[in-house]
Amino acid sequence: MKTSFLSLIAVLLLGFTRALAHGGVELGPNGGRIVEFSKNETLHGEVTLADGHFHVRLLDKDLKPLGITGQSLVVTGGDRGKPEKPTVEKKGDQFVFPAPKGNSYLLAFQFKETQTSRTIIARFEYDATICSACNHPEWLCKCAAEEAPKDDKKPKDRKKPAGK
């Protein structure tokens, strides 16, 4: 009896963990992944991928584009055993950096609004696997977001900045 109960708990936890890992991300106006660059949800980054380079645009609380002035971004990503820090360039109104090799890895962003401001850290798992339900890459999968009740204003995948 004890073994059956523990097996049931393990199966439920595994299913719950897989459900959290799948979909439900907040997408921006250009179809990119939204990451939080402020403590009070007033500054966001929209991450898109084109031609082997990630592009990060800054957005205000209403998801309207902002220009890049004194902000800085440092990125760490790739294989967890040997993470890379690609060179991040400012190109027009966005930050651009080459995508690490591989189809699944963690990306960590260290964002500073000014040189003297506190660093905000945002992370997400890049997963290029195609979702069978919506045919989007998992890192941009919106299946769970479409199923969420309309009164649920907070996305389930959004991470709190460091220090909270």
Residue pairs with C-beta under 8 A, 6 or more apart in sequence:
19 144
20 156
21 125
22 131
22 138
22 141
22 143
22 144
23 131
23 133
23 134
23 138
23 141
23 142
23 143
23 144
23 145
24 141
24 142
24 143
24 144
24 145
24 148
24 155
24 156
24 157
25 33
25 34
25 124
25 139
25 140
25 141
25 142
25 145
25 155
25 157
26 33
26 34
26 145
26 155
26 157
26 158
27 33
27 34
27 140
27 142
27 145
28 34
28 44
28 46
28 57
28 59
28 63
29 46
29 59
29 63
29 65
30 46
30 48
30 57
31 48
31 140
32 46
32 47
32 48
32 55
32 57
32 140
33 46
33 47
33 48
33 124
33 139
33 140
34 44
34 45
34 46
34 47
34 59
34 63
34 155
34 158
35 44
35 45
35 46
35 47
35 56
35 109
35 122
35 123
35 124
35 159
36 43
36 44
36 45
36 120
36 122
36 158
36 159
36 160
36 161
37 43
37 44
37 45
37 58
37 109
37 111
37 113
37 120
37 122
37 161
38 44
38 113
38 120
38 161
39 120
39 161
39 163
39 164
41 61
42 60
42 61
43 58
43 59
43 60
43 61
43 66
43 113
44 58
44 59
44 60
44 61
44 63
45 56
45 57
45 58
45 59
45 73
45 109
45 111
45 122
46 56
46 57
46 59
46 63
47 54
47 55
47 56
47 107
47 124
48 54
48 55
48 57
49 55
49 99
52 98
52 99
53 96
53 97
53 98
53 99
54 75
54 96
54 97
54 98
54 99
54 107
55 94
55 95
55 96
56 73
56 94
56 95
56 96
56 109
57 65
57 93
57 94
58 65
58 66
58 67
58 68
58 71
58 93
58 94
59 65
59 66
60 66
65 93
66 93
67 93
68 90
68 93
68 94
68 95
70 113
70 114
70 115
71 111
71 112
71 113
71 114
72 111
72 112
72 115
73 88
73 95
73 109
73 110
73 111
73 112
74 85
74 88
74 109
74 110
75 85
75 86
75 88
75 97
75 107
75 108
75 109
75 110
76 83
76 84
76 85
76 107
76 108
76 110
77 83
77 84
77 86
77 100
77 105
77 106
77 107
77 108
77 126
78 84
78 100
78 101
78 102
78 105
79 100
79 102
79 105
80 105
80 106
84 100
86 97
86 98
86 100
87 97
87 98
88 95
88 96
88 97
89 95
89 96
89 97
90 96
99 126
103 127
103 128
103 129
104 125
104 126
104 127
104 128
104 129
105 125
105 126
106 123
106 124
106 125
106 126
107 123
107 124
107 125
107 126
108 121
108 122
108 123
109 121
109 122
109 123
110 119
110 120
110 121
111 119
111 120
111 121
111 122
112 118
112 119
112 120
113 120
118 163
119 162
120 161
120 162
121 161
121 162
122 159
122 161
123 159
124 139
124 157
124 159
125 139
126 139
127 137
127 138
127 139
128 137
128 138
128 139
129 137
129 138
130 136
130 137
130 138
131 137
131 138
131 141
131 143
133 141
133 143
134 141
134 142
134 143
134 146
136 142
144 156
145 155
148 156
